Amino acid sequence: MNNYKYLARTAKGATKSGQIEANNIELAKFSLKKQGLWVINITSLSSKKTGSGAKKREGPGFFEKKIELRDMVIFSRQFASMIEAGIAMLRVITVLIDQTENPRLVKMLEEVKVDIEQGVPLSESLAKFPEAFDRLYVSMVKAGEAGGVLDKVLNRLAGFLESRSKLTHKVKTAMTYPISVLIISTIVVWVMLTFILPKFSAIFESTGSDLPAFTQLLIDASNFIRSPWILLVGVIVWFIYNAILSWYETPNGRYTLDNLTLKLPVFGDIFRKVAVARFTRTFGTLIESGVPIITALEVVKESAGNAVLERVVEEIKAETQEGGEISTQLAKSDIFPPMVTQMVAIGEESGELETMLSKIADFYDDEVDTAVESLTALMEPIFIVVLGGIVGTILVAMYLPIFNVIKTIQ
């Protein structure tokens, strides 16, 4: 058995800490939830072996297919359709096990089926598998169970996951083109400096004439790339990269880099719009599903994906707990434009906050789409010119000595 130290929140919002014994961390969380506690943080203290220790749940193997966002969308749609049709929960899970293509998700559903047969609520069973069912998913299912609207909540979840999938795809699209061109440019330059320029260098040396400064600079660069010193440069770059990653794991490092990301030229505006769209979509979906605002804010913070936004959500939560308005804290942040603040304020005054949040999310989804299309259209000619300029510059450097020889002969 393992000892776990936990920090949890009661149904009334008070915090409670203590220790609990369980075979693994999932069972520890499950036991705490049965006691009516919402786990905030849980860490292992010690491990005492017993003759009947529980088998540790392993992560996906190297060749095992991971659970994609698309798998969760299909699962949620099918689940909602069958629940809406009045099919019993146990029968629904059995059908989903047969229909689901992802083997890892099938294993999870088989365990969920066993839990349901034993009378465990669906939300508590799903909470054992954070790899597939994150806190947002579990919170919404729990609210759907409490309100008797599980089918509607699952449909909202499927729609939310689809929107998040589209948003993620847009961001990847915005980043794919420049990264691809950068990789191609690097390969082209490396090939020209490593294989082509050295052959011309041998010809230049045979002429015995002085080389132009620019040509000599490229030849020196070529010699350096083909020398053992390039390995040292690679090691230094690797250490710097790992140092940045380690720093990013710290709260200050993550906040600094995420803040820098939001201030990047061109891309920073897209990332800010993505952050606003993700916040409003997640928050609005949770409130619409009946999740309490404080709990919804905790879930939104966990799924923010940006340390700057997480800090803003934490401040909003503190303001809300003291009876303040969400829009007041949003107005103090640089992430949210005045339009968002005003629409949230109107939503709070009219009691239609979830509707306003949904409209804001739709608007910023369209904004991200437009920004990505404009950025792609702008970058295509720029990168073509840059790539052509790099190749042309190297070619000019290679042919300059030939022009000089011809001029000398004449």
N, C-alpha and C positions, 0 to 999 in steps of 0.2 A: 504493500500500500504506500501511496505517496502523500506527503503533507503539503497542503497548499495554503498560502496566506492570501486573503481576499479583501477587496474593498467593494462594497455593494451599496445599492440604494433601495430603500423600502418603497412600498406602494405610496406612502405619504410624502416621499421625496427626501427623507432623512438618510444620511450615510451611516453605514455600519461596517465594521471591520472585524476580522477574526481569522480562525484557522479551521480547515476541514480536511478530513482524510478521504481519499478516493483512489481507485485504481489508475485513473488517468484524468487529465484536465477537463475533458468533455463531461465525464461523469461528475466531477466536482461542480462544474457549472450547472449541470442538470439538477443536482441535489440542492444547490442554492436557489435555483428557480422554483423548485417545488416548495421551498420555504417562503416564497413570495418576494425573493430578492432579485434585483436586476444587477448583474455583475458589471462593475466598472473596470476593475483590474484584478487579475489573479496570477500569482507566481508560485513556482514550486519551491518548497523549503528543504525537503529531504526526501529520500527514497528508501523505503524499508521493504525488502523482498519477502514475499510469502510464497507458499507452495502453490497457490492458485492465483498468481498475478494475472491481470487482464492483459491480453495481447494489445500491444501498441498499434494504433492505426497508422499505417505507413502512407507517405505521400505518393504521388504518381510516379511510376517507374519511368526509366529513360525512354522506353518505347511505348509506354501507355499514353493514350490520348487524353489530354487535359480537357476539363469542362469549359467549353467556349460559351460566350455570351449568347450565341445563336441557339445552343442547346437549351439554355435557360428560357429563352423566349418561346421556343416550341413547347417545352415542358409546361410553362405557365399557361399558354393558350389552350393546350389540350386539357390541362387540369381544370381550368375555368369552365370550358365548354361542358365537360362531364358533370361537374358539380352543379352547374346551372340547369342541366337536364334532369337533376334529381337522383343521380346515381350515388349509391352509398360510398363513403370514403374508402373503405377497404377494397371495394371492387375497382374504384378509380385507380388506386395505387397499383393494383394487380395489372390492370390494362396498361398503365404507363410503363411498368416494368417490361412488358412485352413489346411496347412500341418504341421505347427509347433506344437510340442507336449507340450512345456513348456508354461503354462498359463500366466506366468508373461511376457514372451517375446511376446506372442500374444497381450497382452494389449498395450505394447509399439508399436508394429507394427500397431495396430488400430489407435493410435495417429499419427504415421508417415504417414499413409494413408490419414488422415484428412489434415495434413500439405501439402502433395503433391497435394491434390485436390485444396488447396488454393494457390499453386504456390511456396511454400517454397522449396528451394533446399534440396536434400536428406541429404547432409552432415550436414546442419544446423538443420534439424529435428532429425537426429541421435544424435547430440551433446547434446540434452536435456536429454539423458539417459546414463550418464557416467557409470552407473552400468553394462551395457552390452556393450556399444560402447565407449571405452576409447578414449583418444586424438589421439593415434596412428591410431586407426580404422577410426576416423573422418578425420584425416589429409590425409590419403590415399584415402578415398572416395572423398574428396574435390579435390585432385590432379587428380583422375580419371575422375571426372566430367569436370574439366577444360581442360583436354587433350583429352576428348572423348574416353577414354579407360577404362571405368568403369568396363566392364566385365573382362578385364585382371587384373585390380587392385584387384577385388574381388577374383579372382583365386589366386593371390599372397597372399592375406589376409588369405584365407583358408589354403594355404600351410604353411604360417607363423604360424598360430594358431595350425596347426597339429604338426609342429616342436616344438613349445613351449610346447604343451601338452606332447609330447614324452620326452622332456627334463625334465619337471616337474616330470613325472612319474619315470624317472631314478633317480632323486634326492630322491624322496620319497622311492624308492626301496632301495637305499643305507642307508637310515635312519631307515627303518622299522625293519630290522633284529636286529640290536643292541638294539633298543628300546624295541622290543618284548622280547628279551632274558633278558634284564634288569628288565622288569616288572615281567616275570616268576621267575627270581632269587629272586626278592624281596618278591614275594608271598610265594615261597618255604621256604625261611629263616624265614619269619614272622610266617608261620604255624608251623614250627619246634620249634621256640623259644616260641610261644604262647601256643600251645596245647600239643606237644610231650614232650619237655624238662621238663615242670613242673611235669609231671607224673613220670619221672625218678628222678626228684629232691626229691619227697616225698620218693622214695625208698632209695635214697642216705642218706637222713636224718635219716631213720630208722636204718641204719647200725651203725651210731654213729662214723664213721671213718672220718678222715680229707679228704677233696676232693682235687684233683689236682688243681693247680692254674688256668689252662686253663678252666677246667670244672666250677670252681667257677665263673670265669669271664663271661662265657656264662649264667650261672644261674642268676647272677646279671643283665645281659643285659635283660634276659627274664622277671625278676621281674620289671625292669624299663619300659619295653614295655607294661606290663599289669597294670602299675600304672597310676594315674591321671596326673603325670608329663609329660607323652607322649603328652597330649593335649597341654601343654605349648610349647613343642618343635614344634608341628604342627602349632601353632599360630605364633611362631617366624619365621618358614620357610615360612609361608604364607605372613607375613609382608616383609620378605627379597625379596620374589618373586615379590610382588607388587612394592617394592621400585626399583627393577631392571627394571621392566616394565615401571615405571614412568620415570626413568632415560633414558631409551631407547627412550622415546618420545622426549627428548631434542636433539638438533643437535650434541652436543659433545658426549652424551651417545650413540647415534645411530652410530656415526662414530667410536667410540672406540670399541664397541661390534662387529660391522661389520668387522672392521679391524682385531680384534681378531679371528673372524670366519675364515677369509682367511688364518690365520697363524696356525690353528689347525693342529696337526699331522695327516697325511693320509687324513682326511676329508677336510682340508684346500685346498689341491691341487684340489680336486673335485669341491669345491665351486668356486675356481678361474677359472677353465675351464668352469664351467657353466656361470660365469659372462662374460667371453670372448665370448662364444658362443651366449649368449643373446644379448650382445652389437653389435656384428658383424651382426647377423641375423636381428635384428631390424633396425639398421642403413642402411644396404644394401637393405632391402626391401623398406624402405621409399625413398631412393635415386632412386632406380629402378622404383618406382611408380611416380616419378616426383616431390616429395616434396623438396623444397629448403633446402640446407644443414643446415642453421642456424635453421630453423623450425624443421628439422629432429633431430638435436642435442638436441633441447628443449624437443622433444617427447621422445627421447632415455633416457634423464636424468630422466624424470618422470617415465619411465617403467624399470629403471635399477634394482631396488629391492635391492640395496646395496649402503650405503652412501659413501663408498670409491670410487666406480665406478661413482657415481653421481658427486663427486668433480672432478674427472678426466675429465668427459664429460664437466663440466662447464669450466674447463681450456682449453679444446680443442675448445670449442665454442668461448672463448675469443681470443684464438690464431688465429682461422679462421677469426673472424671479423676484426682482424688487418692485414689480408692477409697472415698469416702463414700457415704452412702445418699441417695436422692432425697427420701425422707420427712423427713429431717433438715432440709433446706433449705426444704421446703414448710412446715414448722412455724414457721419464722421469718418467713414472709410473712403479711401481713394479708389477702391475697386468698383463700387457701384455708382453709376451715373445718376444725376438728379432725377431723370425720368423714372428710374427704378424706385428710387426713394419715394417719389410722389405717388406712384401707383400702389406701392405697399401701404403708404399712409392712407390712401383712399380705401384700400381693401380692409384695413383695420377699422376704419371709421364706419364702413358699411357692413361689416361682418362677412364680407366676401373675399377674405384674404387668399384662400386657395384658388379662387377664380382668377384673381389678379396675378398671382404667381404663375399660373398656367399660361396666361396671356404673355407675360414677360418672357417666359421660357420659349414659347413659340416664336416670339419676335427675335430673340437672340439666336435661336437656331437658324432662322433665316439670315440674320446678320453674319453669322459664322460662315454659312454657305456662300453668301455673296462675297465676303472677304477672301475666302479661299479661292474662289473662281477668279477674282480680280488679281490676287497675288500670283496665281499660276500663270495667268495671261501676261502679267508684267514681267515675271521672272524668265519666261521662255526666251524672248529675244535677248535679254540681258546676259543670260548664261551662255547663249550661243555666241554672242559677241566676245564674252570673256574667254570662253574656251578657244575660239578662233584666234583671239589675240595672243593667248599663251603659246599655242602651236606656231603661230606666225612669227612671234618674237624669237622662238628657238630656231626656226628655219632661217630667219634673217641673220642670227648670230653665227649659224653654220656657214652661210654663204658669203658673209662679209670678207673673210680672208681670200676667198676665190676672186671676188671683185677687186680686191687690192692687188692680187697677183696679176690679173688681167690689165689693170691700170698701169702697173710697173712695166710690164712687157711692152705696152703701147708707148 
